[in-house]
Amino acid sequence: MRRFAFVLPVGSFALAAVFAAACGDDDAGAGTIGAGADGGDAQVDAPAVVTNDDESKQSGKIIRAQTEDEGVEGATVTIAGKTVTTNAAGDYEIVVPRSTPYRMTVAGEGFYKLLEQEWIVKKEALERGSTNLLPTATANLLAGLLPGRDPAKGLVVVKVNPLPPCTTEEGATLAIDPPGDSKLTYFAGSLPSSQQTSVQAGSTFSAAFYNVDVGVPLSIVVQSPQCAQVAFPVEVGDVTYTGALSAEAGEALAYFRVYIQDAPIADAGAD
C-alpha cells in the first residue's frame, strides 16, 4: 500500500514525509487518509453486529499521518447514515450495506475531513485496514502549493494505479468532468509541482484537482501512452469501486483511485 512551482515553504521536507503517509493506494482493499491519541487496548465502544444478509461488518483503524501507527481517538467514521467513534487506539467497527454501494467519510478535530470514493462489499466482513487522516495545519501547507486555491470549492486527490499487464502510469494525463473552474497540478515525488505536466510513476499521488465543483457527480478521465483506463466498476481486493465521487468545500479532501490496464488498441488502417 503506497502512501499521500513556487518556492516551497519552510518544512517542505516534513511535508513530503506527511504526504507519503496521507492517502493510500490500496490494491488489497485496505485503507486511505488521520489523527492522534495514545494507543490502547480498549475495545470499540459499540461492536458491530451483522443481523442479516443485507449487512456486512467493516472494521479498521484511523491513524495520524506522519506516524507509524498512532491511533486517532474520537474520530468519527460515517457510512450510509451511521456514525461510529474510534476508541483510544483508533479502532472502529461499523455495520455497512452488503452488495449495495456506499461511501465512507472520516472526520476528526484538527484534521481535514476525508471523503472516500464509493465502493461495494459483498462478503460478511471487511477489514479495511489503516486509514490516515491529514492534520489541518499540514493540509493548509499543501494548499499553499496549489496556486489560486479557493476554499469554497472542492479538492480531489487522484492516484492512477496500473494493473497487469500494464506496468507503469508514467506519462498519463488526467481530466475531470465536469471541469468547471477546476485547476490541475501533478505530483513530483511527494509534493505538487507546477513544473510537472503529466503523471510521474511512483509519486505519492498522481495529481490534485482543486477549485472543483462541489455536490455534483465527478468523473476522472485518464489518457495513457502505454495503457487504457479500466472502466468502472473495478474490483480490487475485497471491494468493488463504482467510480462515484463528489467533493465538498472547505477543509475536506476527496480521494479517488483510477486504474489502467490493457494496452490501447493500435491504429487501424495501416498496411
PyRosetta script that sets phi, psi and omega in degrees:
from pyrosetta import init, pose_from_sequence

init()
pose = pose_from_sequence("MRRFAFVLPVGSFALAAVFAAACGDDDAGAGTIGAGADGGDAQVDAPAVVTNDDESKQSGKIIRAQTEDEGVEGATVTIAGKTVTTNAAGDYEIVVPRSTPYRMTVAGEGFYKLLEQEWIVKKEALERGSTNLLPTATANLLAGLLPGRDPAKGLVVVKVNPLPPCTTEEGATLAIDPPGDSKLTYFAGSLPSSQQTSVQAGSTFSAAFYNVDVGVPLSIVVQSPQCAQVAFPVEVGDVTYTGALSAEAGEALAYFRVYIQDAPIADAGAD")
pose.set_psi(1, 120.4)
pose.set_omega(1, 179.4)
pose.set_phi(2, -86.0)
pose.set_psi(2, 154.3)
pose.set_omega(2, -179.9)
pose.set_phi(3, -97.4)
pose.set_psi(3, -173.0)
pose.set_omega(3, -158.9)
pose.set_phi(4, -142.0)
pose.set_psi(5, 167.4)
pose.set_omega(5, -178.1)
pose.set_phi(6, -100.3)
pose.set_psi(6, 173.5)
pose.set_omega(6, 170.2)
pose.set_phi(7, -69.0)
pose.set_psi(7, 126.9)
pose.set_omega(7, -177.9)
pose.set_phi(8, -67.3)
pose.set_psi(8, 139.3)
pose.set_omega(8, 179.7)
pose.set_phi(9, -69.5)
pose.set_psi(9, 164.2)
pose.set_omega(9, 175.6)
pose.set_phi(10, -56.4)
pose.set_psi(10, 136.4)
pose.set_omega(10, 179.6)
pose.set_phi(11, 91.7)
pose.set_psi(11, 12.3)
pose.set_omega(11, -177.5)
pose.set_phi(12, -65.5)
pose.set_psi(12, -28.5)
pose.set_omega(12, 177.5)
pose.set_phi(13, -69.1)
pose.set_psi(13, -37.0)
pose.set_omega(13, 174.5)
pose.set_phi(14, -66.1)
pose.set_psi(14, -36.4)
pose.set_omega(14, 177.1)
pose.set_phi(15, -59.2)
pose.set_psi(15, -43.7)
pose.set_omega(15, -179.2)
pose.set_phi(16, -58.3)
pose.set_psi(16, -40.2)
pose.set_omega(16, 178.5)
pose.set_phi(17, -66.3)
pose.set_psi(17, -39.1)
pose.set_omega(17, -179.7)
pose.set_phi(18, -65.2)
pose.set_psi(18, -47.0)
pose.set_omega(18, -177.3)
pose.set_phi(19, -66.4)
pose.set_psi(19, -27.8)
pose.set_omega(19, 178.1)
pose.set_phi(20, -66.0)
pose.set_psi(20, -15.0)
pose.set_omega(20, 179.5)
pose.set_phi(21, -116.7)
pose.set_psi(21, 0.6)
pose.set_omega(21, -166.6)
pose.set_phi(22, -78.0)
pose.set_psi(22, -39.5)
pose.set_omega(22, 179.4)
pose.set_phi(23, -129.2)
pose.set_psi(23, 162.2)
pose.set_omega(23, -178.1)
pose.set_phi(24, -121.8)
pose.set_psi(24, 141.6)
pose.set_omega(24, 169.0)
pose.set_phi(25, -100.0)
pose.set_psi(25, 101.2)
pose.set_omega(25, -164.1)
pose.set_phi(26, -107.4)
pose.set_psi(26, 78.7)
pose.set_omega(26, 179.5)
pose.set_phi(27, -60.5)
pose.set_psi(27, -24.3)
pose.set_omega(27, 179.6)
pose.set_phi(28, -89.3)
pose.set_psi(28, 1.7)
pose.set_omega(28, 179.2)
pose.set_phi(29, 88.6)
pose.set_psi(29, 12.9)
pose.set_omega(29, 180.0)
pose.set_phi(30, -105.9)
pose.set_psi(30, 170.5)
pose.set_omega(30, -169.6)
pose.set_phi(31, -15.3)
pose.set_psi(31, 169.9)
pose.set_omega(31, -176.7)
pose.set_phi(32, -139.5)
pose.set_psi(32, -89.2)
pose.set_omega(32, -172.8)
pose.set_phi(33, -120.6)
pose.set_psi(34, -167.0)
pose.set_omega(34, -171.1)
pose.set_phi(35, -149.0)
pose.set_psi(35, -172.5)
pose.set_omega(35, -170.1)
pose.set_phi(36, -142.0)
pose.set_psi(36, 137.6)
pose.set_omega(36, 170.6)
pose.set_phi(37, -159.4)
pose.set_psi(37, 161.4)
pose.set_omega(37, 177.3)
pose.set_phi(38, -64.8)
pose.set_psi(38, 136.8)
pose.set_omega(38, 178.6)
pose.set_phi(39, -65.2)
pose.set_psi(39, 159.2)
pose.set_omega(39, -179.8)
pose.set_phi(40, -158.3)
pose.set_psi(40, 174.1)
pose.set_omega(40, -178.4)
pose.set_phi(41, -99.6)
pose.set_psi(41, 7.8)
pose.set_omega(41, -177.9)
pose.set_phi(42, -63.6)
pose.set_psi(42, 144.9)
pose.set_omega(42, 176.9)
pose.set_phi(43, -81.6)
pose.set_psi(43, 157.9)
pose.set_omega(43, 174.0)
pose.set_phi(44, -58.5)
pose.set_psi(44, 135.4)
pose.set_omega(44, -173.1)
pose.set_phi(45, -56.2)
pose.set_psi(45, -42.8)
pose.set_omega(45, -177.1)
pose.set_phi(46, -126.3)
pose.set_psi(46, 91.5)
pose.set_omega(46, -179.0)
pose.set_phi(47, -56.8)
pose.set_psi(47, 138.0)
pose.set_omega(47, 179.7)
pose.set_phi(48, -76.8)
pose.set_psi(48, 135.3)
pose.set_omega(48, 180.0)
pose.set_phi(49, -125.4)
pose.set_psi(49, 120.2)
pose.set_omega(49, 177.7)
pose.set_phi(50, -81.8)
pose.set_psi(50, 127.5)
pose.set_omega(50, -174.9)
pose.set_phi(51, -111.9)
pose.set_psi(51, -12.5)
pose.set_omega(51, -179.8)
pose.set_phi(52, -158.0)
pose.set_psi(52, 175.8)
pose.set_omega(52, -175.3)
pose.set_phi(53, -74.6)
pose.set_psi(53, -4.3)
pose.set_omega(53, 176.8)
pose.set_phi(54, -92.0)
pose.set_psi(54, 2.7)
pose.set_omega(54, -176.4)
pose.set_phi(55, -124.5)
pose.set_psi(55, 153.6)
pose.set_omega(55, 171.0)
pose.set_phi(56, -134.9)
pose.set_psi(56, 163.4)
pose.set_omega(56, 176.2)
pose.set_phi(57, -109.1)
pose.set_psi(57, 122.9)
pose.set_omega(57, 174.2)
pose.set_phi(58, -105.9)
pose.set_psi(58, 132.5)
pose.set_omega(58, 176.7)
pose.set_phi(59, -129.0)
pose.set_psi(59, 157.3)
pose.set_omega(59, -179.3)
pose.set_phi(60, -178.4)
pose.set_psi(60, -169.6)
pose.set_omega(60, -177.0)
pose.set_phi(61, -140.0)
pose.set_psi(61, 131.7)
pose.set_omega(61, 176.0)
pose.set_phi(62, -98.9)
pose.set_psi(62, 123.3)
pose.set_omega(62, -177.4)
pose.set_phi(63, -125.1)
pose.set_psi(63, 161.1)
pose.set_omega(63, 179.0)
pose.set_phi(64, -83.9)
pose.set_psi(64, 130.5)
pose.set_omega(64, 175.8)
pose.set_phi(65, -59.6)
pose.set_psi(65, 149.9)
pose.set_omega(65, 179.9)
pose.set_phi(66, 78.4)
pose.set_psi(66, 13.9)
pose.set_omega(66, 175.5)
pose.set_phi(67, -128.9)
pose.set_psi(67, 160.5)
pose.set_omega(67, 179.0)
pose.set_phi(68, -72.5)
pose.set_psi(68, -45.6)
pose.set_omega(68, -174.5)
pose.set_phi(69, -162.7)
pose.set_psi(69, 40.8)
pose.set_omega(69, -177.4)
pose.set_phi(70, -84.6)
pose.set_psi(70, 106.6)
pose.set_omega(70, -176.2)
pose.set_phi(71, -68.2)
pose.set_psi(71, 149.9)
pose.set_omega(71, 178.5)
pose.set_phi(72, -101.6)
pose.set_psi(72, 109.5)
pose.set_omega(72, 177.6)
pose.set_phi(73, -79.9)
pose.set_psi(73, 137.1)
pose.set_omega(73, 174.6)
pose.set_phi(74, 81.4)
pose.set_psi(74, 8.5)
pose.set_omega(74, 174.0)
pose.set_phi(75, -72.0)
pose.set_psi(75, 147.0)
pose.set_omega(75, 179.8)
pose.set_phi(76, -106.1)
pose.set_psi(76, 129.7)
pose.set_omega(76, 176.6)
pose.set_phi(77, -110.3)
pose.set_psi(77, 122.1)
pose.set_omega(77, -176.5)
pose.set_phi(78, -120.6)
pose.set_psi(78, 128.5)
pose.set_omega(78, 179.2)
pose.set_phi(79, -143.5)
pose.set_psi(79, 127.9)
pose.set_omega(79, 173.3)
pose.set_phi(80, 50.3)
pose.set_psi(80, 43.3)
pose.set_omega(80, 176.6)
pose.set_phi(81, 81.9)
pose.set_psi(81, -1.4)
pose.set_omega(81, 177.6)
pose.set_phi(82, -107.3)
pose.set_psi(82, 142.2)
pose.set_omega(82, 179.7)
pose.set_phi(83, -130.0)
pose.set_psi(83, 134.0)
pose.set_omega(83, 173.3)
pose.set_phi(84, -125.0)
pose.set_psi(84, 159.6)
pose.set_omega(84, -178.3)
pose.set_phi(85, -115.6)
pose.set_psi(85, 137.0)
pose.set_omega(85, -178.7)
pose.set_phi(86, -71.7)
pose.set_psi(86, 151.7)
pose.set_omega(86, 177.5)
pose.set_phi(87, -84.3)
pose.set_psi(87, -170.3)
pose.set_omega(87, -175.1)
pose.set_phi(88, -61.7)
pose.set_psi(88, -26.5)
pose.set_omega(88, 179.8)
pose.set_phi(89, -90.7)
pose.set_psi(89, -2.8)
pose.set_omega(89, -178.2)
pose.set_phi(90, 88.5)
pose.set_psi(90, 6.3)
pose.set_omega(90, -177.2)
pose.set_phi(91, -82.5)
pose.set_psi(91, 152.0)
pose.set_omega(91, 175.6)
pose.set_phi(92, -148.2)
pose.set_psi(92, 157.7)
pose.set_omega(92, 168.9)
pose.set_phi(93, -137.3)
pose.set_psi(93, 143.1)
pose.set_omega(93, -179.4)
pose.set_phi(94, -152.2)
pose.set_psi(94, 141.8)
pose.set_omega(94, 175.4)
pose.set_phi(95, -82.1)
pose.set_psi(95, 128.9)
pose.set_omega(95, -176.9)
pose.set_phi(96, -124.7)
pose.set_psi(96, 162.9)
pose.set_omega(96, 176.7)
pose.set_phi(97, -67.8)
pose.set_psi(97, 140.8)
pose.set_omega(97, 175.5)
pose.set_phi(98, -99.6)
pose.set_psi(98, 134.3)
pose.set_omega(98, 179.0)
pose.set_phi(99, 62.9)
pose.set_psi(99, 19.7)
pose.set_omega(99, 178.1)
pose.set_phi(100, -129.6)
pose.set_psi(100, 133.1)
pose.set_omega(100, -178.0)
pose.set_phi(101, -60.8)
pose.set_psi(101, 141.8)
pose.set_omega(101, 173.4)
pose.set_phi(102, -150.8)
pose.set_psi(102, 160.6)
pose.set_omega(102, 175.9)
pose.set_phi(103, -117.6)
pose.set_psi(103, 151.3)
pose.set_omega(103, 177.0)
pose.set_phi(104, -114.0)
pose.set_psi(104, 134.1)
pose.set_omega(104, 170.6)
pose.set_phi(105, -121.8)
pose.set_psi(105, 145.7)
pose.set_omega(105, 179.5)
pose.set_phi(106, -130.5)
pose.set_psi(106, 131.5)
pose.set_omega(106, -179.1)
pose.set_phi(107, -136.2)
pose.set_psi(107, 147.4)
pose.set_omega(107, 176.3)
pose.set_phi(108, -153.7)
pose.set_psi(108, 147.6)
pose.set_omega(108, -179.7)
pose.set_phi(109, -62.3)
pose.set_psi(109, 126.7)
pose.set_omega(109, -179.4)
pose.set_phi(110, 88.5)
pose.set_psi(110, 12.7)
pose.set_omega(110, -178.2)
pose.set_phi(111, -133.7)
pose.set_psi(111, 152.5)
pose.set_omega(111, 169.8)
pose.set_phi(112, -69.2)
pose.set_psi(112, 140.3)
pose.set_omega(112, 174.9)
pose.set_phi(113, -69.2)
pose.set_psi(113, 135.4)
pose.set_omega(113, 177.0)
pose.set_phi(114, -99.1)
pose.set_psi(114, 128.3)
pose.set_omega(114, 176.3)
pose.set_phi(115, -114.0)
pose.set_psi(115, 111.3)
pose.set_omega(115, 179.6)
pose.set_phi(116, -83.5)
pose.set_psi(116, 155.2)
pose.set_omega(116, 171.9)
pose.set_phi(117, -74.5)
pose.set_psi(117, 164.9)
pose.set_omega(117, -173.9)
pose.set_phi(118, -77.2)
pose.set_psi(118, 142.5)
pose.set_omega(118, 174.7)
pose.set_phi(119, -145.0)
pose.set_psi(119, 171.5)
pose.set_omega(119, 179.7)
pose.set_phi(120, -127.3)
pose.set_psi(120, 137.9)
pose.set_omega(120, 171.6)
pose.set_phi(121, -119.6)
pose.set_psi(121, 136.7)
pose.set_omega(121, -175.1)
pose.set_phi(122, -114.1)
pose.set_psi(122, -2.9)
pose.set_omega(122, -179.7)
pose.set_phi(123, -101.0)
pose.set_psi(123, 170.3)
pose.set_omega(123, -174.8)
pose.set_phi(124, -70.5)
pose.set_psi(124, -31.0)
pose.set_omega(124, -177.6)
pose.set_phi(125, -138.4)
pose.set_psi(125, 139.2)
pose.set_omega(125, 177.4)
pose.set_phi(126, -125.1)
pose.set_psi(126, 118.3)
pose.set_omega(126, 172.4)
pose.set_phi(127, -92.4)
pose.set_psi(127, 103.5)
pose.set_omega(127, -172.9)
pose.set_phi(128, -79.2)
pose.set_psi(128, -17.4)
pose.set_omega(128, 179.6)
pose.set_phi(129, 81.7)
pose.set_psi(129, -161.0)
pose.set_omega(129, -175.8)
pose.set_phi(130, -84.1)
pose.set_psi(130, 136.2)
pose.set_omega(130, 176.6)
pose.set_phi(131, -121.1)
pose.set_psi(131, 122.5)
pose.set_omega(131, -175.2)
pose.set_phi(132, -93.9)
pose.set_psi(132, 135.8)
pose.set_omega(132, 174.2)
pose.set_phi(133, -104.9)
pose.set_psi(133, 141.1)
pose.set_omega(133, -176.1)
pose.set_phi(134, -97.1)
pose.set_psi(134, 120.2)
pose.set_omega(134, 178.6)
pose.set_phi(135, -56.6)
pose.set_psi(135, 143.0)
pose.set_omega(135, -177.5)
pose.set_phi(136, -58.7)
pose.set_psi(136, -42.1)
pose.set_omega(136, -178.7)
pose.set_phi(137, -60.2)
pose.set_psi(137, -41.6)
pose.set_omega(137, 179.0)
pose.set_phi(138, -69.2)
pose.set_psi(138, -41.9)
pose.set_omega(138, 178.8)
pose.set_phi(139, -61.3)
pose.set_psi(139, -35.6)
pose.set_omega(139, 178.5)
pose.set_phi(140, -67.9)
pose.set_psi(140, -32.6)
pose.set_omega(140, 173.6)
pose.set_phi(141, -66.6)
pose.set_psi(141, -39.7)
pose.set_omega(141, 175.1)
pose.set_phi(142, -58.9)
pose.set_psi(142, -45.0)
pose.set_omega(142, 180.0)
pose.set_phi(143, -59.3)
pose.set_psi(143, -28.9)
pose.set_omega(143, 177.6)
pose.set_phi(144, -66.5)
pose.set_psi(144, -17.1)
pose.set_omega(144, 177.2)
pose.set_phi(145, -94.8)
pose.set_psi(145, 4.9)
pose.set_omega(145, 179.5)
pose.set_phi(146, -114.0)
pose.set_psi(146, 97.2)
pose.set_omega(146, -173.4)
pose.set_phi(147, -61.2)
pose.set_psi(147, 130.5)
pose.set_omega(147, 177.6)
pose.set_phi(148, 75.8)
pose.set_psi(148, 21.5)
pose.set_omega(148, 179.3)
pose.set_phi(149, -60.2)
pose.set_psi(149, 126.1)
pose.set_omega(149, -179.9)
pose.set_phi(150, -107.4)
pose.set_psi(150, 111.1)
pose.set_omega(150, -177.1)
pose.set_phi(151, -66.0)
pose.set_psi(151, -12.0)
pose.set_omega(151, 175.8)
pose.set_phi(152, -80.5)
pose.set_psi(152, -6.5)
pose.set_omega(152, 178.5)
pose.set_phi(153, -110.5)
pose.set_psi(153, 177.2)
pose.set_omega(153, -175.1)
pose.set_phi(154, -95.5)
pose.set_psi(154, 161.5)
pose.set_omega(154, 177.8)
pose.set_phi(155, -124.8)
pose.set_psi(155, 125.2)
pose.set_omega(155, -179.8)
pose.set_phi(156, -125.8)
pose.set_psi(156, 122.4)
pose.set_omega(156, 175.6)
pose.set_phi(157, -102.3)
pose.set_psi(157, 131.8)
pose.set_omega(157, -173.4)
pose.set_phi(158, -119.1)
pose.set_psi(158, 141.4)
pose.set_omega(158, 172.5)
pose.set_phi(159, -125.1)
pose.set_psi(159, 124.0)
pose.set_omega(159, 175.9)
pose.set_phi(160, -91.8)
pose.set_psi(160, 125.3)
pose.set_omega(160, -176.6)
pose.set_phi(161, -116.8)
pose.set_psi(161, 118.0)
pose.set_omega(161, 175.8)
pose.set_phi(162, -79.4)
pose.set_psi(162, 135.7)
pose.set_omega(162, 175.4)
pose.set_phi(163, -111.2)
pose.set_psi(163, 143.2)
pose.set_omega(163, 179.9)
pose.set_phi(164, -55.4)
pose.set_psi(164, 139.1)
pose.set_omega(164, 11.2)
pose.set_phi(165, -85.2)
pose.set_psi(165, -1.2)
pose.set_omega(165, 177.1)
pose.set_phi(166, -66.0)
pose.set_psi(166, 136.2)
pose.set_omega(166, -173.7)
pose.set_phi(167, -112.2)
pose.set_psi(167, -13.2)
pose.set_omega(167, -175.7)
pose.set_phi(168, -154.5)
pose.set_psi(168, 149.6)
pose.set_omega(168, 173.8)
pose.set_phi(169, -97.4)
pose.set_psi(169, 2.9)
pose.set_omega(169, -176.1)
pose.set_phi(170, -54.9)
pose.set_psi(170, 131.2)
pose.set_omega(170, 173.8)
pose.set_phi(171, 84.5)
pose.set_psi(171, -2.0)
pose.set_omega(171, 178.9)
pose.set_phi(172, -69.0)
pose.set_psi(172, 151.3)
pose.set_omega(172, 174.8)
pose.set_phi(173, -121.2)
pose.set_psi(173, 154.5)
pose.set_omega(173, -172.4)
pose.set_phi(174, -125.8)
pose.set_psi(174, 151.4)
pose.set_omega(174, 172.5)
pose.set_phi(175, -142.5)
pose.set_psi(175, 153.3)
pose.set_omega(175, 178.7)
pose.set_phi(176, -118.3)
pose.set_psi(176, 143.6)
pose.set_omega(176, 179.9)
pose.set_phi(177, -130.5)
pose.set_psi(177, 125.9)
pose.set_omega(177, 1.7)
pose.set_phi(178, -76.6)
pose.set_psi(178, 145.7)
pose.set_omega(178, -177.1)
pose.set_phi(179, -72.0)
pose.set_psi(179, -35.9)
pose.set_omega(179, -178.0)
pose.set_phi(180, 50.7)
pose.set_psi(180, -133.5)
pose.set_omega(180, 177.6)
pose.set_phi(181, -102.8)
pose.set_psi(181, 21.6)
pose.set_omega(181, -174.5)
pose.set_phi(182, -65.8)
pose.set_psi(182, 153.3)
pose.set_omega(182, 175.2)
pose.set_phi(183, -122.2)
pose.set_psi(183, 155.0)
pose.set_omega(183, -175.2)
pose.set_phi(184, -126.4)
pose.set_psi(184, 131.4)
pose.set_omega(184, 172.5)
pose.set_phi(185, -131.0)
pose.set_psi(185, 126.6)
pose.set_omega(185, 176.7)
pose.set_phi(186, -83.5)
pose.set_psi(186, 158.1)
pose.set_omega(186, 177.6)
pose.set_phi(187, -94.7)
pose.set_psi(187, 145.3)
pose.set_omega(187, 169.3)
pose.set_phi(188, -120.8)
pose.set_psi(188, 108.1)
pose.set_omega(188, -173.1)
pose.set_phi(189, 70.2)
pose.set_psi(189, -117.7)
pose.set_omega(189, -176.1)
pose.set_phi(190, -104.9)
pose.set_psi(190, 2.6)
pose.set_omega(190, -174.7)
pose.set_phi(191, -132.6)
pose.set_psi(191, 150.3)
pose.set_omega(191, 173.0)
pose.set_phi(192, -63.0)
pose.set_psi(192, 144.5)
pose.set_omega(192, -179.3)
pose.set_phi(193, -139.9)
pose.set_psi(193, 124.2)
pose.set_omega(193, 177.8)
pose.set_phi(194, -69.9)
pose.set_psi(194, -12.5)
pose.set_omega(194, 179.3)
pose.set_phi(195, -85.6)
pose.set_psi(195, -16.3)
pose.set_omega(195, -177.5)
pose.set_phi(196, -84.7)
pose.set_psi(196, 130.6)
pose.set_omega(196, -175.8)
pose.set_phi(197, -112.0)
pose.set_psi(197, -0.6)
pose.set_omega(197, 177.6)
pose.set_phi(198, -158.2)
pose.set_psi(198, 177.1)
pose.set_omega(198, -177.6)
pose.set_phi(199, -69.2)
pose.set_psi(199, 133.9)
pose.set_omega(199, 176.0)
pose.set_phi(200, -100.7)
pose.set_psi(200, 123.3)
pose.set_omega(200, -179.3)
pose.set_phi(201, -59.3)
pose.set_psi(201, 137.1)
pose.set_omega(201, 176.7)
pose.set_phi(202, 83.4)
pose.set_psi(202, -0.8)
pose.set_omega(202, 177.3)
pose.set_phi(203, -68.2)
pose.set_psi(203, 154.9)
pose.set_omega(203, 179.0)
pose.set_phi(204, -54.0)
pose.set_psi(204, -53.1)
pose.set_omega(204, 172.0)
pose.set_phi(205, -123.1)
pose.set_psi(205, 162.4)
pose.set_omega(205, 177.9)
pose.set_phi(206, -83.7)
pose.set_psi(206, -42.8)
pose.set_omega(206, -175.5)
pose.set_phi(207, -166.0)
pose.set_psi(207, 164.5)
pose.set_omega(207, 172.6)
pose.set_phi(208, -126.1)
pose.set_psi(208, 127.5)
pose.set_omega(208, 169.0)
pose.set_phi(209, -99.1)
pose.set_psi(209, 131.5)
pose.set_omega(209, 178.5)
pose.set_phi(210, -134.4)
pose.set_psi(210, 168.0)
pose.set_omega(210, -169.9)
pose.set_phi(211, 58.7)
pose.set_psi(211, 39.2)
pose.set_omega(211, -178.3)
pose.set_phi(212, -85.3)
pose.set_psi(212, 145.5)
pose.set_omega(212, 174.6)
pose.set_phi(213, -59.1)
pose.set_psi(213, 137.6)
pose.set_omega(213, -177.7)
pose.set_phi(214, -101.9)
pose.set_psi(214, 152.1)
pose.set_omega(214, 174.2)
pose.set_phi(215, 71.6)
pose.set_psi(215, 16.6)
pose.set_omega(215, 178.1)
pose.set_phi(216, -126.0)
pose.set_psi(216, 152.2)
pose.set_omega(216, 176.4)
pose.set_phi(217, -62.8)
pose.set_psi(217, 134.2)
pose.set_omega(217, -179.5)
pose.set_phi(218, -119.7)
pose.set_psi(218, 150.6)
pose.set_omega(218, 173.0)
pose.set_phi(219, -137.6)
pose.set_psi(219, 150.7)
pose.set_omega(219, -179.8)
pose.set_phi(220, -113.4)
pose.set_psi(220, 132.0)
pose.set_omega(220, 178.8)
pose.set_phi(221, -111.7)
pose.set_psi(221, 130.4)
pose.set_omega(221, -179.4)
pose.set_phi(222, -112.0)
pose.set_psi(222, 133.0)
pose.set_omega(222, 170.0)
pose.set_phi(223, -117.8)
pose.set_psi(223, 118.4)
pose.set_omega(223, -177.4)
pose.set_phi(224, -122.1)
pose.set_psi(224, 138.8)
pose.set_omega(224, 177.7)
pose.set_phi(225, -72.1)
pose.set_psi(225, -17.6)
pose.set_omega(225, -176.7)
pose.set_phi(226, -106.0)
pose.set_psi(226, -33.2)
pose.set_omega(226, -167.8)
pose.set_phi(227, -139.3)
pose.set_psi(227, 170.1)
pose.set_omega(227, -179.9)
pose.set_phi(228, -110.4)
pose.set_psi(228, 150.0)
pose.set_omega(228, 178.3)
pose.set_phi(229, -67.2)
pose.set_psi(229, 138.6)
pose.set_omega(229, 175.6)
pose.set_phi(230, -84.0)
pose.set_psi(230, 125.3)
pose.set_omega(230, 180.0)
pose.set_phi(231, -70.8)
pose.set_psi(231, 140.4)
pose.set_omega(231, 174.0)
pose.set_phi(232, -74.2)
pose.set_psi(232, 150.3)
pose.set_omega(232, 4.8)
pose.set_phi(233, -76.8)
pose.set_psi(233, 150.0)
pose.set_omega(233, -179.3)
pose.set_phi(234, -123.2)
pose.set_psi(234, 124.2)
pose.set_omega(234, 178.5)
pose.set_phi(235, -90.5)
pose.set_psi(235, 122.5)
pose.set_omega(235, -179.6)
pose.set_phi(236, -134.8)
pose.set_psi(236, 114.8)
pose.set_omega(236, -177.3)
pose.set_phi(237, 62.4)
pose.set_psi(237, -128.1)
pose.set_omega(237, -176.4)
pose.set_phi(238, -93.8)
pose.set_psi(238, 4.6)
pose.set_omega(238, -179.1)
pose.set_phi(239, -126.2)
pose.set_psi(239, 158.2)
pose.set_omega(239, 173.5)
pose.set_phi(240, -117.8)
pose.set_psi(240, 116.2)
pose.set_omega(240, 178.8)
pose.set_phi(241, -81.4)
pose.set_psi(241, 128.5)
pose.set_omega(241, -176.9)
pose.set_phi(242, -86.1)
pose.set_psi(242, -20.3)
pose.set_omega(242, -176.5)
pose.set_phi(243, 95.2)
pose.set_psi(243, -5.3)
pose.set_omega(243, -179.1)
pose.set_phi(244, -76.6)
pose.set_psi(244, 136.3)
pose.set_omega(244, -178.9)
pose.set_phi(245, -158.4)
pose.set_psi(245, 145.6)
pose.set_omega(245, 169.5)
pose.set_phi(246, -147.1)
pose.set_psi(246, 164.9)
pose.set_omega(246, -176.3)
pose.set_phi(247, -118.0)
pose.set_psi(247, 161.4)
pose.set_omega(247, 175.2)
pose.set_phi(248, -122.5)
pose.set_psi(248, 156.7)
pose.set_omega(248, 176.9)
pose.set_phi(249, -80.0)
pose.set_psi(249, 165.9)
pose.set_omega(249, 173.1)
pose.set_phi(250, 82.6)
pose.set_psi(250, -147.3)
pose.set_omega(250, -174.2)
pose.set_phi(251, -85.1)
pose.set_psi(251, 70.5)
pose.set_omega(251, -179.0)
pose.set_phi(252, -143.8)
pose.set_psi(252, 144.2)
pose.set_omega(252, -179.1)
pose.set_phi(253, -130.7)
pose.set_psi(253, 121.6)
pose.set_omega(253, 175.8)
pose.set_phi(254, -94.3)
pose.set_psi(254, 134.2)
pose.set_omega(254, -177.7)
pose.set_phi(255, -114.9)
pose.set_psi(255, 130.8)
pose.set_omega(255, -172.5)
pose.set_phi(256, -136.6)
pose.set_psi(256, 132.4)
pose.set_omega(256, 177.5)
pose.set_phi(257, -106.2)
pose.set_psi(257, 136.7)
pose.set_omega(257, 169.9)
pose.set_phi(258, -125.9)
pose.set_psi(258, 157.0)
pose.set_omega(258, -173.4)
pose.set_phi(259, -128.6)
pose.set_psi(259, 142.2)
pose.set_omega(259, 173.5)
pose.set_phi(260, -124.0)
pose.set_psi(260, 147.7)
pose.set_omega(260, -174.3)
pose.set_phi(261, -146.7)
pose.set_psi(261, -83.7)
pose.set_omega(261, -173.9)
pose.set_phi(262, -67.4)
pose.set_psi(262, 147.1)
pose.set_omega(262, 176.4)
pose.set_phi(263, -67.2)
pose.set_psi(263, 144.1)
pose.set_omega(263, 177.8)
pose.set_phi(264, -59.4)
pose.set_psi(264, 147.6)
pose.set_omega(264, 178.6)
pose.set_phi(265, -69.3)
pose.set_psi(265, 134.1)
pose.set_omega(265, -178.8)
pose.set_phi(266, -66.0)
pose.set_psi(266, 149.7)
pose.set_omega(266, 179.6)
pose.set_phi(267, -57.9)
pose.set_psi(267, 132.7)
pose.set_omega(267, 177.9)
pose.set_phi(268, -83.2)
pose.set_psi(268, 164.3)
pose.set_omega(268, 174.3)
pose.set_phi(269, 99.4)
pose.set_psi(269, -7.8)
pose.set_omega(269, 178.3)
pose.set_phi(270, -75.6)
pose.set_psi(270, 139.2)
pose.set_omega(270, 179.7)
pose.set_phi(271, -74.7)
pose.dump_pdb("model.pdb")
